[in-house]
Amino acid sequence: MQGKTLHTRRTRLSLLFAGLCFSSVAFSAVVPAGTQLAATQNLVRGNGAEPATLDPDKAEDNSSMAIINDLFEGLVRVENNGQVIPALADSWQTSDHKTWTFHIRSGATWSDGSPITAQDVVYSWRRLSDPKTASPYASFTANAHILNAQAVIDGKMPTDKLGVYAADNSTVKVVLDQPVSYFLQFVAHPSLFPVSQKDVTTYGDSWTQPGHMVSSSAYQLSDWVVNEKITLKRNPSYWDNAHTVINQVTFLPVSDGSAELNRYLAGEINITSTIPAIEFARMKKERPKEVYVAPELAVFYFDINSTRAPFNDARVRQALNLALNKDIISQKVLGMGETPAWTVAPLSMGGVTITPPVWAHWTQAERIAKARALLKEAGYSESHPLSFTLLYNNEADNQRIAIAAASMWKSALGVKASLQNQEWKSMLDTMHQGQYQLVRYTWSADYNEYSTFLNTFRSGDTNNTGNFSNKAYDNEIAAAQSAQTPAETAAHYQKAMDIAANEAPAIPIYYRTQDYMVSTKVGGFAPSALAFYQTKDLYLKK
């Protein structure tokens, strides 16, 4: 297809309302008629940081999942418009949203040509849930309400009791412990992408290395030079290879945002999602056609280790929350379309709208007065000031936000916040070991429903690194997910959000936007509100 005009037709879905059966053929890149393609279809993407892993069952960060999204595929896929379409499975059925049957498409193979089987799917979902895997996303199967998932995660049941079974080589049956109407959004997440049982068993921990890994999507791993580049080449065994245009994609792990932007401006990178705030206005002025800004279902916050003094006291957590001038941080320190956040999740998603806490409408002077009163109640004063360490990963904007926050806490409360920075992978390790007090973090939605945010503060959730625990909060999350009407669901989520606002397990700073620089040579770029885009949907113009 190199150098030729290419056009394809878009996905067509059929919905049989009796039994909720979906069937379709999904296409990758959609190139408008008349478009002239570049002779060389090699794309370079800025990746922001070295990926922590390329194992779908162990990944938790965007730097890893961006690459995993090019290497692997789920049974289904969520398009940019939110529509769930077939991927490795060409059809599925459910009559009650509790028992789901997926049919793996004929011709779906791993990159070595061996068939992708239902047994691979079962193995992968069990591996994710197995406590021996120690996946940060282990709780995902429990959050999806797969039968016996929590007992498996807790080591109380063997993995073969997880409610996922291979009816035959191409049929996967999933049983939930309650109906979940949005279950397909879980299935589309990278943590539930199947991996090859044979590959993992053969190579153990080194299965993700070049020469060992077999993949299932449009690309296969070609080269991995740590802290330099990761190169993927086209996978000719991919079931939809005929509609893939890009032949090679290289991910560059550049942790310094200014350095990544400079490499983009020099023409070394085609797409970067790292625009330093200090450069944003200049880019909008000088290269308006290359700046892409859109809302994202994501919240930037300071996660709090709630089990360690002094942050086991909600008054201390809340005082730090109220003392921050989030308008200044979002509009002045950053100024790229972000808006101040007073909740740990966006105010609207999945058809539900949340009312923020009352102090979201206070003046900053009123918030500071309340914060001072709370710290005084907690036993802190000018002679006995609060001091702690705020950890952030190496990146210029993170540093600027941390400096601004420390200054605000100092001037408003007399608090001393020491700043500590680490590389991204080191920071993740520190978080999982619980060796921090406050840490900069961002949570982006895994699917378009409030539980994707609120589960991260649920007692025992594997993503709950701050170990916040509140029984009333847990009960509201459970009630929301078993509610019978949208109004009941919304009411329970509102109560859960109110508890989180008062208890402050994290300090929300701002609601994120997606900010990219995209070369005018790139076609097909349209990331979803979930912040991911796939190379197989793109093409390079002549």
C-alpha positions in Angstrom: 0.0 0.0 0.0 3.0 2.3 0.1 2.8 5.4 -2.0 -0.7 4.6 -3.2 -4.1 6.1 -2.6 -6.1 4.0 -0.2 -9.6 4.1 1.0 -11.6 1.7 3.0 -15.1 1.5 4.4 -15.9 2.0 8.0 -17.0 -0.7 10.5 -20.5 -1.9 10.2 -22.2 -3.2 13.3 -25.3 -5.3 13.5 -27.3 -5.5 16.7 -29.7 -8.3 17.3 -31.7 -7.1 20.3 -32.9 -10.5 21.3 -30.0 -11.9 23.2 -27.8 -8.9 22.6 -25.6 -10.4 19.9 -23.0 -8.3 18.2 -21.2 -9.2 15.0 -18.9 -7.1 12.7 -15.7 -6.8 10.8 -13.4 -4.1 12.2 -11.1 -2.1 10.0 -8.0 -0.2 11.1 -6.8 2.9 9.3 -9.5 4.8 7.3 -7.8 6.9 4.6 -10.0 9.4 2.8 -10.3 8.8 -1.0 -7.8 10.9 -2.9 -5.2 11.0 -0.1 -1.6 10.4 -1.3 0.3 8.3 1.1 4.0 8.7 1.9 6.3 6.1 0.3 7.8 5.3 3.7 5.3 4.6 6.5 7.5 4.8 9.6 6.0 6.6 12.5 7.9 8.0 15.6 6.0 8.7 18.8 7.2 10.5 21.9 6.4 8.3 24.9 7.2 10.6 27.8 9.0 7.9 29.9 10.6 4.5 29.7 7.8 1.9 30.0 7.8 0.0 33.3 6.8 -3.2 31.5 5.3 -4.5 28.3 3.4 -7.3 30.1 -0.4 -6.5 29.9 -0.9 -8.3 33.2 1.6 -6.1 35.1 1.3 -2.7 33.4 -0.4 0.2 35.2 1.0 3.3 33.5 0.3 5.1 30.3 3.9 4.8 29.0 3.6 1.1 29.1 0.0 0.8 28.0 0.5 3.0 24.9 3.0 0.4 23.6 0.9 -2.5 24.8 -2.1 -1.1 22.8 0.0 -1.5 19.6 1.2 -5.0 20.4 -1.8 -6.7 21.8 -5.6 -6.7 21.3 -8.6 -7.5 23.4 -11.6 -9.5 22.6 -13.3 -6.2 21.9 -12.3 -2.6 21.3 -13.7 0.8 22.2 -13.7 3.2 19.3 -13.0 7.0 19.7 -16.8 7.6 19.7 -17.3 5.2 22.6 -18.8 2.4 20.5 -17.7 -1.1 21.4 -16.7 -3.1 18.3 -15.3 -6.6 17.7 -11.5 -7.2 17.8 -10.1 -10.7 18.6 -13.7 -11.8 19.1 -15.9 -11.3 16.1 -19.2 -11.7 18.0 -20.6 -12.1 21.5 -23.8 -12.8 23.3 -25.5 -12.1 26.6 -29.2 -12.3 27.6 -28.8 -11.0 31.1 -25.5 -9.0 31.3 -24.4 -11.7 33.8 -23.3 -14.6 31.5 -21.3 -13.5 28.4 -20.1 -15.7 25.5 -17.3 -14.5 23.2 -16.3 -16.2 19.9 -12.7 -15.7 18.8 -12.6 -14.9 15.1 -11.4 -17.5 12.6 -7.9 -16.7 11.5 -6.8 -14.8 14.7 -3.2 -15.8 15.3 -0.2 -14.8 17.3 2.6 -13.1 15.5 4.4 -16.5 15.1 1.3 -17.8 13.2 0.0 -20.0 16.0 -3.7 -19.7 16.7 -5.1 -17.5 19.5 -7.3 -19.8 21.6 -9.9 -19.4 24.2 -7.5 -21.2 26.6 -5.1 -18.3 26.1 -7.8 -15.9 27.2 -8.6 -18.0 30.3 -5.0 -18.3 31.2 -4.4 -14.6 30.9 -7.4 -13.5 33.0 -6.4 -16.1 35.7 -2.8 -14.9 35.6 -4.0 -11.3 36.1 -6.0 -12.3 39.2 -3.4 -14.7 40.6 -1.8 -13.2 43.7 1.6 -14.7 42.6 1.5 -12.3 39.6 1.2 -9.3 41.9 -0.5 -7.3 39.3 -1.4 -3.7 40.2 -4.5 -4.3 38.2 -5.5 -7.6 39.8 -8.6 -6.0 41.3 -9.8 -5.3 37.8 -11.4 -8.7 37.5 -13.2 -8.1 40.9 -14.3 -4.7 39.8 -15.7 -6.2 36.7 -17.6 -8.6 39.0 -16.2 -11.8 37.4 -17.4 -14.7 39.6 -15.0 -15.5 42.5 -12.5 -12.9 41.4 -12.0 -11.4 44.9 -11.5 -14.8 46.5 -8.9 -15.7 43.9 -7.1 -12.4 44.3 -7.1 -12.9 48.1 -5.7 -16.4 47.7 -8.8 -18.0 49.2 -9.6 -19.9 46.0 -7.5 -21.4 43.2 -7.3 -19.5 39.9 -9.4 -22.2 38.1 -12.4 -21.0 40.1 -12.4 -17.6 38.4 -15.6 -17.3 36.4 -14.0 -17.5 32.9 -14.0 -20.8 30.9 -13.1 -22.2 27.5 -16.1 -23.9 26.1 -13.9 -25.0 23.2 -10.8 -23.6 21.4 -12.6 -20.5 20.1 -15.4 -19.9 22.7 -14.9 -18.0 25.9 -17.6 -18.0 28.6 -17.6 -15.5 31.4 -19.8 -15.6 34.4 -20.3 -12.5 36.6 -21.6 -12.4 40.2 -24.1 -9.8 39.2 -25.3 -8.2 35.9 -22.9 -5.5 34.6 -24.3 -3.6 31.6 -20.9 -2.0 30.8 -18.9 -5.2 31.1 -17.6 -4.9 27.5 -15.7 -1.7 28.6 -13.7 -3.9 31.0 -13.0 -6.4 28.3 -11.5 -3.7 26.1 -8.9 -2.7 28.7 -5.2 -3.7 28.2 -5.1 -5.6 31.5 -7.6 -8.1 29.9 -5.7 -8.4 26.6 -4.8 -12.1 26.2 -1.2 -13.2 26.2 0.2 -16.5 24.8 0.3 -19.2 27.5 3.0 -21.0 25.6 5.1 -17.9 25.3 4.9 -16.9 28.9 5.5 -20.5 30.1 8.5 -21.0 27.8 10.4 -17.8 28.6 9.1 -16.8 32.1 9.9 -13.2 33.1 11.9 -12.6 29.8 8.9 -13.3 27.6 8.5 -9.6 26.9 11.9 -9.3 25.3 12.5 -9.0 21.5 12.8 -12.5 20.0 10.7 -14.0 22.7 7.4 -12.0 22.6 4.6 -13.1 20.4 1.9 -10.4 20.0 -1.7 -10.3 18.7 -2.3 -6.9 17.2 -1.0 -5.0 14.2 2.7 -4.9 15.4 5.3 -7.1 16.9 8.3 -6.1 19.1 11.5 -5.7 17.0 13.9 -3.8 19.2 14.1 -2.5 22.8 17.0 -0.3 23.9 16.3 0.8 27.4 16.0 4.6 27.8 16.6 5.0 24.0 13.9 3.5 21.9 11.4 0.7 21.4 10.7 -0.3 17.8 7.7 -2.2 16.6 7.4 -3.6 13.1 4.2 -4.6 11.3 2.8 -8.0 12.1 1.9 -9.8 8.9 0.0 -12.5 10.9 -2.5 -9.9 12.3 -6.0 -10.8 11.2 -6.6 -7.2 9.9 -3.2 -6.6 8.5 -4.6 -5.7 5.1 -6.0 -2.5 6.5 -2.9 -1.4 8.4 -0.9 1.3 6.8 2.0 2.2 9.1 4.8 -0.4 8.7 7.0 0.6 11.7 6.5 2.6 14.8 9.3 3.8 17.2 8.5 4.9 20.7 11.1 7.3 22.2 11.2 7.5 26.0 12.0 11.1 26.7 11.3 12.0 30.3 12.1 15.7 29.8 9.1 17.5 28.2 11.2 20.3 26.7 13.6 17.8 25.2 10.8 15.8 23.7 9.2 18.9 22.2 12.5 20.0 20.7 12.9 16.7 19.0 9.4 17.1 17.6 10.2 20.6 16.3 13.4 19.2 14.8 11.2 16.6 12.9 12.5 13.6 14.8 9.1 12.8 16.3 5.7 12.8 14.6 3.5 12.9 17.6 4.2 14.1 21.2 1.7 14.3 24.1 4.2 16.3 26.1 3.9 20.0 25.7 5.5 21.9 28.6 3.2 24.6 29.9 5.8 27.3 29.4 5.8 26.4 25.7 2.1 25.9 25.1 1.2 29.5 24.2 4.1 29.8 21.8 3.1 26.5 20.1 -0.5 27.7 19.7 0.7 30.9 18.1 3.4 29.5 15.9 2.0 26.0 15.0 -1.8 26.2 15.5 -2.6 23.4 13.1 -0.3 21.0 15.0 -1.7 21.6 18.5 -4.4 19.2 19.5 -6.3 19.9 22.7 -9.4 18.0 23.9 -11.1 17.0 27.2 -9.8 13.9 28.9 -11.4 11.8 31.6 -8.5 12.2 34.0 -7.6 13.9 37.3 -4.2 15.1 38.4 -3.9 14.7 42.2 -1.6 14.3 45.1 -2.1 10.8 46.5 -1.8 10.5 50.3 -0.5 7.6 52.3 -3.4 7.5 54.7 -1.9 4.9 57.0 1.1 6.9 58.2 1.0 9.8 60.6 0.3 12.6 60.3 -1.9 11.7 57.3 -4.0 9.1 59.1 -5.8 12.2 60.3 -8.5 13.4 57.8 -8.2 17.0 59.2 -4.6 17.2 58.1 -5.4 15.8 54.7 -8.3 18.2 54.3 -6.4 21.2 55.5 -3.7 20.7 52.8 -6.5 20.3 50.2 -8.3 23.5 51.1 -5.1 25.6 51.3 -4.2 25.1 47.6 -5.2 27.7 45.2 -6.1 25.4 42.4 -7.3 28.2 40.1 -3.7 29.5 40.0 -2.2 26.1 39.4 -4.5 25.1 36.6 -4.8 28.5 34.9 -1.4 30.2 35.6 1.1 27.5 36.4 -0.2 25.4 33.5 -2.8 27.3 31.4 -3.4 24.6 28.8 -7.2 24.2 29.3 -7.1 22.5 32.7 -9.8 23.3 35.2 -9.5 23.2 39.0 -10.6 20.0 40.7 -12.3 19.5 44.0 -13.3 15.9 43.4 -11.3 12.7 42.8 -13.2 12.1 39.6 -14.6 14.2 36.8 -17.9 15.9 37.4 -19.7 14.1 34.6 -19.2 10.7 33.0 -21.1 7.7 31.9 -24.4 9.6 32.0 -24.0 10.6 35.6 -23.3 14.1 36.9 -21.9 14.8 40.3 -22.3 17.9 42.5 -18.9 19.1 43.9 -18.5 19.8 47.7 -19.6 23.2 49.0 -16.1 24.5 49.4 -15.6 24.4 45.7 -17.7 27.6 45.7 -16.0 29.3 48.6 -13.5 32.1 48.2 -9.8 31.1 48.6 -9.8 33.2 51.8 -12.6 31.1 53.2 -10.9 27.9 52.4 -7.6 29.0 54.0 -9.5 30.0 57.2 -11.0 26.5 57.4 -7.7 24.9 56.6 -6.0 26.8 59.5 -8.8 25.8 61.9 -8.5 22.1 60.9 -4.7 22.1 61.4 -5.1 23.8 64.8 -7.6 21.1 65.8 -5.1 18.4 64.7 -2.5 19.9 67.0 -0.3 21.9 64.7 0.8 25.5 65.3 3.6 28.0 64.6 5.6 26.3 67.4 4.7 22.9 66.2 4.5 23.1 62.4 3.5 20.3 60.0 6.3 19.0 57.8 6.3 16.3 55.2 7.7 15.2 51.8 6.0 15.5 48.5 7.3 13.1 45.8 7.0 13.6 42.1 8.4 12.0 39.0 11.0 13.9 36.9 9.2 16.3 34.6 9.3 20.1 34.4 5.5 20.7 34.8 5.4 18.3 37.8 8.2 20.2 39.4 6.5 23.6 38.8 3.3 22.3 40.3 5.1 20.9 43.3 7.0 24.1 43.9 3.8 26.1 43.6 2.0 23.8 46.1 4.8 23.9 48.6 4.8 27.7 48.4 1.0 27.9 48.9 1.1 25.6 51.9 4.0 27.6 53.4 2.3 31.0 53.1 -1.2 29.9 54.0 -0.5 27.4 56.8 3.2 27.7 57.8 3.6 24.1 56.5 7.0 22.9 55.3 6.8 20.6 52.3 10.1 19.1 51.2 10.2 18.1 47.5 11.7 14.8 46.3 11.9 13.7 42.7 12.4 10.2 41.2 12.4 8.6 37.7 9.0 7.3 36.7 9.6 3.6 37.3 11.3 4.3 40.6 8.4 6.4 41.8 5.9 3.6 41.0 8.0 1.2 43.0 8.1 3.7 45.9 4.3 4.0 45.8 3.7 0.3 45.8 6.1 -0.1 48.8 4.2 2.6 50.7 7.4 4.6 51.2 5.9 8.0 50.7 3.7 10.6 52.3 2.3 12.6 49.4 3.0 11.7 45.7 2.1 13.3 42.5 -0.2 11.1 40.4 -2.7 11.1 37.6 -5.6 8.7 37.2 -7.1 8.4 33.7 -10.3 6.5 33.1 -10.0 2.9 32.1 -13.7 3.0 30.9 -16.5 5.6 30.9 -18.1 4.8 34.3 -17.5 6.3 37.7 -16.2 3.1 39.3 -13.0 3.4 37.3 -12.0 6.4 39.5 -13.8 5.5 42.8 -12.5 1.9 43.0 -9.0 3.1 43.3 -9.9 4.3 46.9 -11.9 1.2 47.8 -10.5 -0.9 50.7 -8.1 -3.5 49.5 -8.1 -2.5 45.8 -4.7 -3.2 44.2 -4.6 0.3 42.8 -5.2 1.8 46.2 -1.5 2.5 47.0 -2.4 5.0 49.7 -4.4 2.3 51.6 -7.4 4.5 52.3 -10.2 2.5 53.9 -13.7 3.7 54.7 -16.5 1.1 55.1 -19.3 3.6 54.3 -17.4 4.6 51.1 -17.0 0.9 50.1 -20.7 0.3 50.7 -21.8 3.2 48.5 -19.6 1.9 45.6 -21.1 -1.6 46.0 -24.6 -0.2 46.1 -24.0 2.0 43.0 -22.9 -1.0 41.0 -25.9 -3.1 42.0 -28.5 -0.4 41.7 -31.5 -1.1 39.5 -32.0 2.4 38.0 -29.7 5.1 36.7 -31.1 7.5 39.4 -30.1 5.1 42.2 -26.7 4.6 40.7 -26.1 8.3 40.6 -27.3 8.8 44.2 -24.9 6.2 45.5 -22.0 7.6 43.5 -22.8 11.1 44.8 -22.7 9.8 48.4 -19.3 8.1 47.7 -17.9 11.2 46.2 -19.1 13.2 49.2 -17.3 10.8 51.6 -14.1 11.1 49.4 -14.4 14.9 49.5 -14.7 15.0 53.3 -12.1 12.3 54.0 -9.6 13.5 51.3 -7.7 10.3 50.5 -6.1 12.3 47.8 -5.9 16.0 47.0 -7.4 16.6 43.5 -5.6 19.5 41.7 -7.1 19.8 38.2 -9.1 18.0 35.6 -6.7 17.2 32.8 -6.9 17.9 29.1 -5.2 16.0 26.2 -2.5 18.2 24.7 -0.6 16.9 21.7 1.7 18.1 19.0 0.8 16.2 15.8 2.7 16.6 12.5 0.6 17.7 9.6 1.9 14.6 7.8 0.0 12.3 10.2 -3.6 11.3 9.2 -6.2 9.5 11.2 -5.2 10.9 14.6 -8.3 11.1 16.9 -7.7 9.9 20.5 -10.6 9.1 22.7 -11.4 10.7 26.1 -9.6 7.6 27.5 -6.4 9.2 26.2 -5.2 6.4 24.0 -4.7 6.1 20.2 -3.4 3.2 18.2 -0.8 3.3 15.5 -2.8 1.0 13.2 -5.4 3.7 12.9 -2.9 6.2 11.5 -1.1 6.8 8.2 1.5 9.2 6.9 0.6 11.6 4.1 2.9 12.3 1.1 
